[in-house]
């Protein structure tokens, strides 16, 4: 199977950080699937659209408390 034929999922951890993950591998602990079984390109496009602030959730929350 070529890389173009493989299916991937978009996964997210508790810090709201995203990654793509091959569907033929077990999901690592601490990650959940947010988009399942699609092409690598579609996964990357999804992540580019939704992950606009690359800081981990804990850092974003700390910054929001400081500004408040």
N, C-alpha and C positions, 0 to 999 in steps of 0.2 A: 504494500500500500504506500503510495507516495504521500508526501506531506500535504499536498493539495487535497487529497482524499480523506485525510484524517478529520475527525470531529473533535471539537474542543468545547469547553464551557467557560463562562466568565465566573470567577469565584471572588468572594469578598471575605475579609477577616473582620474581627470585632473592632478593629481600628478604622474600618471602612476604607481599606486599601484593596485595590483590585488586581487581579492577575488572570491570565488564561491558563487552563489546565486541560491536558489531554484526557478525553473521556475513557481511554483504555487503562488509565491509572487510578488507583484508589485516591479518594479525596484526603488531603492531609488534615490532621486535627486542627481545629480552630478556623476552618474555612467553610463557607457555605456556597452553594451554587445559586447564582442570580440569573444566569442565562444558560440554558442547557443545549448541548448537542448542535453546534453550528460550525461554520467554517472559522478558521483562524482569523481571516480578514474581518468577518462580521464581529467577532469578539473584540478585536482591536478597535474597530469603529465604535462599538458600544462603549468601551472603556474611555475612549477619547471624548465622547459626548458627555458622559455622566461624571467622570472623575476630574473635575475642574480645579479642585483644591487638593494638591498632593500631600498636604500635611496630614499626619495621623489624627484621628478623632480626638484623642486626649490633648494634643497640641492645639487643635482648633478650639476646644472647650476652654483650655487655659487662657488662650488669647482673648476669647470672648469675655471671660471673667475680668480680665485686666482692663478691658475697654469699658466695661459696665460701670 
